[in-house]
Amino acid sequence: MHIYVVKSGDTLFQIARRYGTTIQAINEANQLPNPAQLVIGQALVIPVSGRFHQISAGDSLWKISRQYDVTVEEIVRINGLSQSAPLQIGRQLRIPSPAKIRIESTGYIEPAASGYSGSVLNQAREAAPQLTYFAPVSYNAKRDGSLEEPPLLPLPTIAEQNGTVFMMDITNLENDQFSAELGRILLNDEAVQQTFLNNISRIARQTNFRDIHFDFEYLRSEDREAYNRFLRRAKERFNNEGKTVSTALAPKTSAAQTGQWYEAHDYKAHGEIVDFSIIMTYEWGYSGGPPMAVSPIGPVRNVLTYALTEMPASKIVMGQNLYGYDWTLPYRQGNPPARAISPQEAIRIAARYKASIRYDFTAQAPFIDYTDENGRAHKIWFEDARSVDAKFSLLKELKLRGIAYWKIGFSFPQNWLLLADRFTIIKK
């Protein structure tokens, strides 16, 4: 599939004709919120075989082949070129699709207080064919070792229909906040821990959870080894029961990184103990902070590069956001938080306020500046086909186990199209 960025004066008819497809095919592929009002800078996924590359000054067949991970010979063959002839600047080359690699994918899904809305369930049904794991958020541990259970229906049916494994996401959340004290009790009180593990076994057996996933955050630094001991115990028990064990890890760049989010997360130990770890490589731009890309490619790369020094690539899963944020400017600490929005909503906002979409090539992320009807300035950072494809390229380059999405419910149809086009998703 090809990614095309809308320019001034473009129409769907012109774009479809240029790439030998139809208006309907482009509209359906992108679930366009604005088919009659394309936004300058809007990235479109063009549902055609392979990709296209427009030759520019400095290009060579070798350089183009490296960019798209295909051979020079294949580019020459498919475009009827001569390797000895100079490239014609401005000519459009068809680039064949590289061989797919096999990866795992996970989708976290979170209910509202009243359960799963119709729109969230629709997003779950769209994503499920491209997911190895579904992770309902979340089973919250209690201080006596019991668990507060989230609503599940109708997720088990959706998972079963799509061959998607159910992942039991377990947290140390209390009153919607991660609790260091709850973590201390679970990791150090032998009687509570035994009850906790017994309850996990019972629920996993009843609900057919096949992966036990621990998302313990903001633990005390002095509980680092206690967490490692707990994971060894959990791994032995649940592997014997036919289940895998995974963890969620804060995005660190060194073993000595300070801060409550980081210190109890021991990358090396997790790499040795559990079956795999999901690294939360997002939230550099977050709702309570200043406007910036949610998952800029440079910091994401830095975290994953460090992770590879502590654990094998076969155990590393890259986290990926399915949302962006809309900040009201000027940003001041303590102001109302930024609003989480889907990529589709970001495009609708741009169309509504006649704003263009720009792209930060350093962060590999799109952004929008606009002024609302009350004269307030806004900035949106979000994800589009280009930004997620950059993460896919990084995943391939580093040969990681897979990708995990936080969270299902934000409409981003381009992601699922490109995921299916770039990878073969493992089903178990």
Summary of the structure (lengths in Angstrom):
residues: 428
radius of gyration: 22.9
end to end distance: 26.4
largest distance: 75.8
contacts: 1387
relative contact order: 0.13
helix: 37%
strand: 24%
